[in-house]
């Protein structure tokens, strides 16, 4: 095995471990993901669209919008947020807008 191939395999292992750590932390704070139908319907009223992949930012936004009756829609990499039980508890998390990745 060449040195370059060994380095690539090591990077793949590190990437896998980091992804596992991120999954473990997301599950610790938001519950274990469960199969969920993703709502796509629009609702009247003031709304915010959030994209990206930071579930901490999403949770902070949901906490602030819940009390103010502001609808929150996800887009892109935020699609999996609907699978986390602790995030689904927020009534202001309405639907996913747009398409999956």
HELIX and SHEET records of a PDB file:
HELIX    1   1 UNK A    3  UNK A   30  1                                  28    
HELIX    2   2 UNK A   55  UNK A   66  1                                  12    
HELIX    3   3 UNK A   76  UNK A   83  5                                   8    
HELIX    4   4 UNK A   85  UNK A   88  1                                   4    
SHEET    1   A 3 UNK A  47  UNK A  50  0                                        
SHEET    2   A 3 UNK A  71  UNK A  74  1                                        
SHEET    3   A 3 UNK A  93  UNK A  96  1                                        
END                                                                             
